[in-house]
């Protein structure tokens, strides 16, 4: 499957930096909500105060760890999206207000999942779409989503776990795009498998020689 929204973003110049602007972040989020309405018939009201708080918390957390982008930029982009997902789930800026008819041609395999957790799908679709579009722009290819992203049982676990530990949103996002999740410390870029492998590779290539 593919989460909708990538095609709306991929032609936006310098998307990675655009999304770090509050006005653009909010505008893109509303566009994402409109797409969910178009495809699945779910309508949402958006609380701009909560959305702004999620954005500011996201930026603050990413800034503290941004040095890891120099080690593996692609993995850090995915990690940063996971942080955004966590903050959206915590702040809950979207509220379901109703449902109308859906697009009958739009991803029938996802209908049960969207019906089960419309807001969670909205947040996840936004973050996965951003990952896919940024990776397409910067690396020429977007990561494939895992089959588990179509599994309602996985979404049950996702919803239950993030309600107790919001950091798990980062690990579930990794799982959805086929990356090995870190369930112990998902909020630490330094603990990610790709970052650790890249760090170890640099140490091996540039060993510290004894002095004296």
C-alpha positions, 0 to 999 in steps of 0.5 A: 500500500501507499499512504496518500499525500506524497503526490501533493508534496513531492513537487513542493521545492525544498520540502524539507525546509518548508515543513519547518515553517509553521505557516507551511506546516499547518497549511500542509496538515489541513491539505492532508485532512482534506485528502482524507475527507476526499478519499474516505469521507471523514471530516475533521475540525483542526485546532490551530493552537494544538497544531502549533504546540505540536509543531513547536515541540517537534522543532525543539526536539529535533533541534537538540538531536539534529547533529545526527543528520550528518551521520545518516541524513535519510534515517534522520529524516524518518526519525524527525517524522516520527517525532512529529507523529508523536507530537501530533498524537500527544496534542490531538489537534484534529477532531472527527466531526462526521462522515460522508460518502467515500471514494469507492476506488480509494484503497479498500484495504485501508477502510477498516483501519481508517474507520478504527482510528481516523485521527491516528490515520490522519496523523500517520498519513501526514508523516509518512507522506512527508517522508516519502516526498522528501526522500523522493526529492533528495534521494530519488526514491521513496521507502516502501510501506510494510504490509503490516501497515495494512493490518488492523491488528497492528493498528490496534496495538499502535493505538493502545501503545501510544496512548500509554507511551507516546514515544512508541509512535516513532517506533511504529512509524519505522515499522510501517515503512520497513525499518527495524524499530527501537522499542527501548529508546525510540526517542533517541536518534543515537540509538537507531540501528542505521545511526549506530551502524553508520557511526561504527562504520566511520570509527572502523574507517578512521580508527583511533591510533594509540599515541606515545 
